[in-house]
């Protein structure tokens, strides 16, 4: 068995371990899925008429057409907490020391966490899309638009999962690991998820226009509506690649420091 196949086999074992943990303790996964669903029920079912009139355009009288893409992005961001806590628990409860005594690939622990967390987050996101469709969200995008939208969501999930791994390695305990990802989870609120940035006060509007989630939301909104996304698509991909590189690089440094050979 080569080094590469040995690492792949160990990563698959760690992936099965993470998925079994998720099945035995589903509360974190459920929390990440239920939060965006509850927000959609609240903003569409309670505030939808008033906010739809304020947003205007295609969303006037049909607010879910405007807000659903932003809440789908929020579902991806919500997966960060479970990932961060799982990594922190492994690093603080001694299991990593036990793994170090075994003949397994060092990279397999983090690779298993990333793969398992991506599967859970994408399943939660699919559930949010299904709820949006049940509430009346409709798309004019074609097959290629849906394919591009899926690719963007997978790329963002990969980037945010590595950032969550980094936060889990930085945290001193699981309580801290559950709090730090909240910055990422609530960042879509200060973007174009609920209302357009143009309707915000000047300082907040500047932040909303240039923070990473706004071009991603606008790209997803354009793809699902079958309209051109302009430069937002390129900006979104650049943000995702940059966040993934930062998350991976810092995670590797922190893991090597906390679990030396």
N, C-alpha and C positions, 0 to 999 in steps of 0.2 A: 504493500500500500504506500503510495507516494505521500509527501507532506501535504499536498493540496487535498487529496482525497481523505486523508486522515482528519484535516481541519474541517472539511465538509461534513464528514460523518459525525464528528463531535458537535458541530453546530446544529445538525439535525436533532441530535440527542437533547441539546439544550433547548431547542425550539419545542420539542415535545414536553420537556419539563415545564416550560413557561406556559404552554397552553393548558396543561393539567392544573397548574396553579390557578389559572384564570377560571377554569371550570369549577374548581373547589371553592374558590373565593371570588365570586362574580361581582361583589359589591362595587369595586373600583371601576370595572368595565361598565356596569349598569349606570353608575353615577356619570361617567363620561358620555354615555348615550342619552340619558334622560335630561341632562341639563339643556342641551340645544333643543330638544323636543318641547320641554316646558317653556322655553323662551319663545319658540315659534307659536305655541298655543296662546301664550300671553299676548304677544305683539300682533298676531293676526286676529285672534278671537276677541280680544278686549280692546286693543288700540287700533286695530286695522282700518276701520272706517276713517277715523280722524287723521291718522298718519298717511293713509293712501291719498286723501284729498290734499294734504300738505305736500307730498312728494310730487304729485301731478304726473304728467306724461302717461306712459303705458300703465303705470301702477295706479292711476286715479280710479278709485272704486274697486280695485283688485290688487290690494297691497301685497298679497302673497307672491305675486309675480316679481316684485321688487326685492322683498326681504329674504326669500328662500335661498338664493345663491349665497348670501352672506352667512346665513345660519348653517348651511352645509359646510362652509369654510370653518365656522365655529366648531362644528362637530369634529373636524380634524384636529383643531387646537385642543379640544377637550381631552384627547387621548394622552396628553403629556403627563398628567398627574399620575395615572396608573403606572406608566413607564418609569417615571422618576422614583416613585415609592418602591417599586419592585427592585430596581437597581440598588437603592439605598439599603433595603432590607438585606439583600445578599452581601453587601459590603460591611454591614455592621453586626451581622449575626453569626459570623464565623464560617459560613459555608465556603467562602472563597479560600480560606486557609486550608480547608479540607481538599478542595479541588487542586490546590497547588501541590499536594502530596501525590496526586494521581497523574498518570501519563495521558494527559489530555491537552489539546491545543489551547493556548492562553487566550486566543481571540474568540474562541467559541462561546464563552460566557456572554460577552457583549453582543456578538452576532446573534445568538439565540434570543436575547432580550429584544433586539431591534426587529428581527423577523416576527417574533410572537406579538410584539406590540403593534407592528404594522398590520398584521392580520386582524387583530381585535379592533383597531381604529377604523380600518376600511369597512369591516362588518357593521360597526356602529354608524359610520357615515351612510352606508347603504340603507340602514333602518331609518335614518333621518330623511333621506331622499324619498323613501316609501311613504313616510308620514306626510311630507310636503305634498306628494302626489295625491294622497287621500284627502288632503285639505283643499285641493283645487289647483295646485301648481301645475302648469302646463308649459311645455317647451316647443319652440319652433325650430330647434337645431336638428340637423341631419345626423347621419351615422358618423361622419367624420368629426362633426362638432362634439358629439358625445365621446368619441374616442379621445379627442384632444382634452376634453374636460376631465375624463378619467385619468389621463396621463398627468395632468396638472395636479390632481388630488393625490395621486400616488407619489409624485415628486415632492409635494409639500409634506405629506405624511412622513416620507423618508427623512427630510430635513428636520422637521420638528421632533421626530423620534430621537435623532442623534443629539439634538439640543436637550431633550428631556433626560437622556442618559448622562450628559454632562452635568446637569443640575442634580441628578441623583448621586453622582460621584462627589459633587461639592458639598452636599448636605451632610450634617453631622448626625442626623437621626431621621426616621421616617416622617415625624411630624414636620420637620423643616422641609423635607422633600415633597410633602403634599402642599406646602404653601408657595414655594418659589415659582412653580409653573403657572400660578394664577395670573402673573403678568402677561404670559403668552395667551392664556385662555380668554382674557378680557380685552386684549388689544383689538380684536375685530370690532368691538363696540365703538372705539374711537376711530372708526374708519367709515366706510360707506355701507355698512351692514344695515343699519336701521333707517338712516336718512342720508341724503347726499352731503358731502363735506361742504358744499357751497352754502348750506343753510346754517353752518356752525359759526360761532364767534371767531374773530380773526386768528388768534393764537392757536386755538384748537383746530381751526380749518387748515392751517399750515401743517400741523402735525399729522392730521388725518390724510392729507393729500400725499405726504411723503413717507408715511410708515408702510412697512412691507405688505400688510394685508389688503390695503385699498386697491392696488393694481391687480392683485390676485382675485379679489371679489369682482372687480369690473371685468376681468378676463373671463371668469366663469359665467358671469351674468350675460356677457356678449355671446359666448359659445352656446349657452342654453337657449338664448333668444334668437340664435341664428343671425347675429349682426356682427360686423367687424369689431375686433378688439383693439386695433391700432397698436401703438407702442406698448400698451399695458402687458401684452403677452410676453414680449421680450424682457421687459422689466421684471415680470413675475418669475420667469425662468432664472434670471440672474439672481434674484433674491433667494430663490430656493437653493440654487447651487452654492451661493455664498454661505447661507445658513448651514447647509449640510457639511461644507468643508470646515467651518468653524466648530460645529458640534463634534464632528469626527476627530479633528486634530486635538481639541482640548480633552475629549473623552479618553483618547489614547494616552496622552501625557498623564492625566490624573489617575488612570487605571495602573499604569506602570509605576507611578509613585506610591499608590496605596497598596498595590499587590506586587511588590518586586519579585523578580525571579528567585 
